[in-house]
Amino acid sequence: MGLSDINDINHKSIQEIKEEIIITKRELLNLNIRQRTQQEIKPHLFKYTKRKLAQLLTFETQINKLKE
């Protein structure tokens, strides 16, 4: 799992971005649940998932501002 590239996000449609946001939020929730139940996790996945979510949300906001 590598860090996502902003160019990958640029080539997606708005619907694909929204679906990716939902998937990423679900991944972050699953990581939190696994951490709270003391299951073995890789802590760096929190950083990667949060960063990916922030990029997607920022890109979605930029698209919405351009439409206005």
N, CA, C and O atoms as CSV, one atom per row, in Angstrom:
chain,resi,resn,atom,element,x,y,z
A,1,MET,N,N,0.843,-1.175,0.000
A,1,MET,CA,C,0.000,0.000,0.000
A,1,MET,C,C,0.885,1.234,0.000
A,1,MET,O,O,1.648,1.458,0.940
A,2,GLY,N,N,0.787,2.018,-1.032
A,2,GLY,CA,C,1.563,3.236,-1.104
A,2,GLY,C,C,0.675,4.447,-0.923
A,2,GLY,O,O,-0.551,4.343,-0.895
A,3,LEU,N,N,1.301,5.573,-0.804
A,3,LEU,CA,C,0.539,6.804,-0.697
A,3,LEU,C,C,-0.114,7.110,-2.030
A,3,LEU,O,O,0.479,6.895,-3.088
A,4,SER,N,N,-1.333,7.610,-1.975
A,4,SER,CA,C,-2.039,7.917,-3.212
A,4,SER,C,C,-1.460,9.178,-3.843
A,4,SER,O,O,-0.937,10.060,-3.162
A,5,ASP,N,N,-1.568,9.228,-5.134
A,5,ASP,CA,C,-1.056,10.362,-5.884
A,5,ASP,C,C,-2.235,11.237,-6.275
A,5,ASP,O,O,-3.291,10.721,-6.639
A,6,ILE,N,N,-2.076,12.533,-6.208
A,6,ILE,CA,C,-3.153,13.461,-6.531
A,6,ILE,C,C,-3.577,13.308,-7.986
A,6,ILE,O,O,-4.727,13.591,-8.319
A,7,ASN,N,N,-2.675,12.868,-8.858
A,7,ASN,CA,C,-3.025,12.662,-10.261
A,7,ASN,C,C,-4.028,11.531,-10.419
A,7,ASN,O,O,-4.840,11.555,-11.344
A,8,ASP,N,N,-3.987,10.544,-9.538
A,8,ASP,CA,C,-4.975,9.466,-9.584
A,8,ASP,C,C,-6.372,10.010,-9.301
A,8,ASP,O,O,-7.351,9.565,-9.901
A,9,ILE,N,N,-6.458,10.958,-8.399
A,9,ILE,CA,C,-7.746,11.541,-8.032
A,9,ILE,C,C,-8.260,12.444,-9.150
A,9,ILE,O,O,-9.467,12.503,-9.384
A,10,ASN,N,N,-7.371,13.142,-9.836
A,10,ASN,CA,C,-7.777,14.067,-10.892
A,10,ASN,C,C,-8.542,13.388,-12.013
A,10,ASN,O,O,-9.381,14.022,-12.653
A,11,HIS,N,N,-8.276,12.134,-12.262
A,11,HIS,CA,C,-8.882,11.434,-13.389
A,11,HIS,C,C,-10.180,10.726,-13.019
A,11,HIS,O,O,-10.726,9.982,-13.833
A,12,LYS,N,N,-10.678,10.941,-11.816
A,12,LYS,CA,C,-11.909,10.286,-11.383
A,12,LYS,C,C,-13.086,11.241,-11.521
A,12,LYS,O,O,-12.935,12.460,-11.439
A,13,SER,N,N,-14.257,10.661,-11.731
A,13,SER,CA,C,-15.472,11.471,-11.799
A,13,SER,C,C,-15.908,11.840,-10.380
A,13,SER,O,O,-15.380,11.317,-9.398
A,14,ILE,N,N,-16.867,12.737,-10.292
A,14,ILE,CA,C,-17.350,13.182,-8.987
A,14,ILE,C,C,-17.963,12.011,-8.223
A,14,ILE,O,O,-17.759,11.867,-7.018
A,15,GLN,N,N,-18.717,11.179,-8.939
A,15,GLN,CA,C,-19.345,10.021,-8.298
A,15,GLN,C,C,-18.292,9.048,-7.767
A,15,GLN,O,O,-18.446,8.506,-6.673
A,16,GLU,N,N,-17.237,8.828,-8.528
A,16,GLU,CA,C,-16.167,7.931,-8.083
A,16,GLU,C,C,-15.465,8.488,-6.853
A,16,GLU,O,O,-15.086,7.733,-5.958
A,17,ILE,N,N,-15.290,9.798,-6.804
A,17,ILE,CA,C,-14.654,10.433,-5.646
A,17,ILE,C,C,-15.522,10.255,-4.407
A,17,ILE,O,O,-15.016,9.939,-3.331
A,18,LYS,N,N,-16.840,10.460,-4.558
A,18,LYS,CA,C,-17.742,10.290,-3.419
A,18,LYS,C,C,-17.735,8.846,-2.921
A,18,LYS,O,O,-17.755,8.607,-1.713
A,19,GLU,N,N,-17.708,7.891,-3.835
A,19,GLU,CA,C,-17.641,6.481,-3.438
A,19,GLU,C,C,-16.327,6.182,-2.727
A,19,GLU,O,O,-16.301,5.442,-1.743
A,20,GLU,N,N,-15.249,6.755,-3.223
A,20,GLU,CA,C,-13.935,6.545,-2.609
A,20,GLU,C,C,-13.889,7.152,-1.203
A,20,GLU,O,O,-13.249,6.596,-0.311
A,21,ILE,N,N,-14.563,8.284,-1.001
A,21,ILE,CA,C,-14.636,8.912,0.323
A,21,ILE,C,C,-15.347,7.977,1.297
A,21,ILE,O,O,-14.893,7.788,2.426
A,22,ILE,N,N,-16.450,7.400,0.864
A,22,ILE,CA,C,-17.201,6.483,1.728
A,22,ILE,C,C,-16.358,5.261,2.076
A,22,ILE,O,O,-16.331,4.829,3.229
A,23,ILE,N,N,-15.678,4.713,1.091
A,23,ILE,CA,C,-14.827,3.537,1.322
A,23,ILE,C,C,-13.701,3.869,2.298
A,23,ILE,O,O,-13.390,3.076,3.187
A,24,THR,N,N,-13.092,5.040,2.131
A,24,THR,CA,C,-11.979,5.440,2.993
A,24,THR,C,C,-12.450,5.683,4.423
A,24,THR,O,O,-11.758,5.318,5.374
A,25,LYS,N,N,-13.626,6.300,4.582
A,25,LYS,CA,C,-14.173,6.500,5.922
A,25,LYS,C,C,-14.445,5.158,6.594
A,25,LYS,O,O,-14.215,4.998,7.793
A,26,ARG,N,N,-14.934,4.199,5.819
A,26,ARG,CA,C,-15.205,2.868,6.357
A,26,ARG,C,C,-13.903,2.189,6.782
A,26,ARG,O,O,-13.860,1.525,7.818
A,27,GLU,N,N,-12.841,2.354,5.986
A,27,GLU,CA,C,-11.534,1.783,6.342
A,27,GLU,C,C,-11.027,2.372,7.653
A,27,GLU,O,O,-10.516,1.652,8.510
A,28,LEU,N,N,-11.173,3.694,7.803
A,28,LEU,CA,C,-10.723,4.363,9.022
A,28,LEU,C,C,-11.529,3.884,10.231
A,28,LEU,O,O,-10.971,3.675,11.309
A,29,LEU,N,N,-12.829,3.713,10.052
A,29,LEU,CA,C,-13.669,3.195,11.128
A,29,LEU,C,C,-13.241,1.784,11.524
A,29,LEU,O,O,-13.154,1.468,12.710
A,30,ASN,N,N,-12.977,0.947,10.536
A,30,ASN,CA,C,-12.531,-0.421,10.826
A,30,ASN,C,C,-11.193,-0.430,11.558
A,30,ASN,O,O,-10.983,-1.245,12.457
A,31,LEU,N,N,-10.291,0.468,11.179
A,31,LEU,CA,C,-9.007,0.560,11.884
A,31,LEU,C,C,-9.220,0.954,13.345
A,31,LEU,O,O,-8.594,0.395,14.246
A,32,ASN,N,N,-10.116,1.927,13.570
A,32,ASN,CA,C,-10.397,2.359,14.939
A,32,ASN,C,C,-11.017,1.235,15.760
A,32,ASN,O,O,-10.663,1.042,16.923
A,33,ILE,N,N,-11.930,0.505,15.162
A,33,ILE,CA,C,-12.562,-0.610,15.879
A,33,ILE,C,C,-11.534,-1.676,16.220
A,33,ILE,O,O,-11.516,-2.194,17.336
A,34,ARG,N,N,-10.677,-2.006,15.257
A,34,ARG,CA,C,-9.651,-3.021,15.513
A,34,ARG,C,C,-8.681,-2.564,16.598
A,34,ARG,O,O,-8.207,-3.382,17.386
A,35,GLN,N,N,-8.381,-1.257,16.646
A,35,GLN,CA,C,-7.479,-0.748,17.678
A,35,GLN,C,C,-8.151,-0.812,19.050
A,35,GLN,O,O,-7.522,-1.193,20.038
A,36,ARG,N,N,-9.420,-0.439,19.106
A,36,ARG,CA,C,-10.138,-0.427,20.386
A,36,ARG,C,C,-10.341,-1.832,20.951
A,36,ARG,O,O,-10.386,-2.015,22.167
A,37,THR,N,N,-10.461,-2.821,20.068
A,37,THR,CA,C,-10.642,-4.197,20.533
A,37,THR,C,C,-9.310,-4.913,20.710
A,37,THR,O,O,-9.266,-6.128,20.903
A,38,GLN,N,N,-8.240,-4.156,20.645
A,38,GLN,CA,C,-6.877,-4.633,20.884
A,38,GLN,C,C,-6.458,-5.739,19.924
A,38,GLN,O,O,-5.713,-6.647,20.292
A,39,GLN,N,N,-6.942,-5.651,18.699
A,39,GLN,CA,C,-6.469,-6.562,17.667
A,39,GLN,C,C,-5.180,-5.995,17.101
A,39,GLN,O,O,-4.901,-4.803,17.228
A,40,GLU,N,N,-4.414,-6.848,16.485
A,40,GLU,CA,C,-3.134,-6.417,15.927
A,40,GLU,C,C,-3.375,-5.555,14.686
A,40,GLU,O,O,-4.048,-5.972,13.742
A,41,ILE,N,N,-2.812,-4.348,14.709
A,41,ILE,CA,C,-2.936,-3.442,13.568
A,41,ILE,C,C,-1.575,-2.834,13.263
A,41,ILE,O,O,-0.639,-2.919,14.059
A,42,LYS,N,N,-1.493,-2.228,12.107
A,42,LYS,CA,C,-0.285,-1.510,11.719
A,42,LYS,C,C,-0.580,-0.016,11.880
A,42,LYS,O,O,-1.390,0.531,11.132
A,43,PRO,N,N,0.063,0.649,12.841
A,43,PRO,CA,C,-0.256,2.043,13.152
A,43,PRO,C,C,-0.086,3.009,11.981
A,43,PRO,O,O,-0.774,4.028,11.921
A,44,HIS,N,N,0.813,2.707,11.058
A,44,HIS,CA,C,1.028,3.627,9.946
A,44,HIS,C,C,-0.182,3.690,9.011
A,44,HIS,O,O,-0.309,4.633,8.230
A,45,LEU,N,N,-1.060,2.707,9.082
A,45,LEU,CA,C,-2.245,2.721,8.226
A,45,LEU,C,C,-3.190,3.861,8.591
A,45,LEU,O,O,-3.923,4.354,7.734
A,46,PHE,N,N,-3.180,4.287,9.861
A,46,PHE,CA,C,-3.982,5.437,10.261
A,46,PHE,C,C,-3.547,6.677,9.486
A,46,PHE,O,O,-4.377,7.409,8.945
A,47,LYS,N,N,-2.250,6.901,9.439
A,47,LYS,CA,C,-1.705,8.069,8.755
A,47,LYS,C,C,-2.072,8.043,7.272
A,47,LYS,O,O,-2.531,9.047,6.727
A,48,TYR,N,N,-1.871,6.905,6.624
A,48,TYR,CA,C,-2.152,6.796,5.197
A,48,TYR,C,C,-3.636,7.001,4.897
A,48,TYR,O,O,-4.000,7.683,3.940
A,49,THR,N,N,-4.476,6.404,5.723
A,49,THR,CA,C,-5.915,6.493,5.490
A,49,THR,C,C,-6.422,7.911,5.723
A,49,THR,O,O,-7.232,8.413,4.944
A,50,LYS,N,N,-5.953,8.562,6.785
A,50,LYS,CA,C,-6.368,9.939,7.053
A,50,LYS,C,C,-5.895,10.884,5.959
A,50,LYS,O,O,-6.622,11.797,5.568
A,51,ARG,N,N,-4.698,10.670,5.472
A,51,ARG,CA,C,-4.155,11.517,4.406
A,51,ARG,C,C,-4.961,11.346,3.123
A,51,ARG,O,O,-5.279,12.321,2.442
A,52,LYS,N,N,-5.284,10.107,2.804
A,52,LYS,CA,C,-6.076,9.830,1.606
A,52,LYS,C,C,-7.452,10.479,1.715
A,52,LYS,O,O,-7.940,11.068,0.750
A,53,LEU,N,N,-8.077,10.374,2.882
A,53,LEU,CA,C,-9.386,10.975,3.103
A,53,LEU,C,C,-9.314,12.494,2.974
A,53,LEU,O,O,-10.193,13.106,2.367
A,54,ALA,N,N,-8.286,13.100,3.533
A,54,ALA,CA,C,-8.120,14.553,3.442
A,54,ALA,C,C,-7.951,14.994,1.991
A,54,ALA,O,O,-8.521,16.006,1.583
A,55,GLN,N,N,-7.180,14.253,1.215
A,55,GLN,CA,C,-6.989,14.590,-0.196
A,55,GLN,C,C,-8.303,14.499,-0.962
A,55,GLN,O,O,-8.620,15.375,-1.766
A,56,LEU,N,N,-9.059,13.446,-0.712
A,56,LEU,CA,C,-10.330,13.272,-1.409
A,56,LEU,C,C,-11.322,14.373,-1.052
A,56,LEU,O,O,-11.992,14.920,-1.928
A,57,LEU,N,N,-11.413,14.697,0.238
A,57,LEU,CA,C,-12.341,15.741,0.667
A,57,LEU,C,C,-11.935,17.108,0.124
A,57,LEU,O,O,-12.792,17.903,-0.261
A,58,THR,N,N,-10.640,17.383,0.093
A,58,THR,CA,C,-10.153,18.646,-0.456
A,58,THR,C,C,-10.472,18.745,-1.934
A,58,THR,O,O,-10.918,19.789,-2.412
A,59,PHE,N,N,-10.246,17.674,-2.650
A,59,PHE,CA,C,-10.514,17.671,-4.085
A,59,PHE,C,C,-12.005,17.832,-4.359
A,59,PHE,O,O,-12.396,18.528,-5.295
A,60,GLU,N,N,-12.840,17.186,-3.538
A,60,GLU,CA,C,-14.291,17.322,-3.695
A,60,GLU,C,C,-14.723,18.769,-3.452
A,60,GLU,O,O,-15.563,19.295,-4.183
A,61,THR,N,N,-14.161,19.407,-2.442
A,61,THR,CA,C,-14.477,20.801,-2.149
A,61,THR,C,C,-14.072,21.706,-3.297
A,61,THR,O,O,-14.819,22.614,-3.661
A,62,GLN,N,N,-12.910,21.476,-3.867
A,62,GLN,CA,C,-12.447,22.285,-4.993
A,62,GLN,C,C,-13.375,22.144,-6.190
A,62,GLN,O,O,-13.677,23.131,-6.860
A,63,ILE,N,N,-13.823,20.944,-6.461
A,63,ILE,CA,C,-14.742,20.724,-7.582
A,63,ILE,C,C,-16.057,21.447,-7.338
A,63,ILE,O,O,-16.602,22.070,-8.249
A,64,ASN,N,N,-16.571,21.369,-6.116
A,64,ASN,CA,C,-17.831,22.035,-5.787
A,64,ASN,C,C,-17.714,23.549,-5.903
A,64,ASN,O,O,-18.661,24.206,-6.334
A,65,LYS,N,N,-16.573,24.112,-5.528
A,65,LYS,CA,C,-16.382,25.560,-5.641
A,65,LYS,C,C,-16.309,25.995,-7.095
A,65,LYS,O,O,-16.773,27.081,-7.442
A,66,LEU,N,N,-15.730,25.156,-7.950
A,66,LEU,CA,C,-15.640,25.489,-9.368
A,66,LEU,C,C,-17.008,25.473,-10.034
A,66,LEU,O,O,-17.240,26.215,-10.988
A,67,LYS,N,N,-17.909,24.643,-9.547
A,67,LYS,CA,C,-19.248,24.559,-10.124
A,67,LYS,C,C,-20.091,25.780,-9.792
A,67,LYS,O,O,-20.996,26.129,-10.549
A,68,GLU,N,N,-19.810,26.423,-8.687
A,68,GLU,CA,C,-20.617,27.576,-8.253
A,68,GLU,C,C,-20.370,28.797,-9.072
A,68,GLU,O,O,-20.976,29.840,-8.823
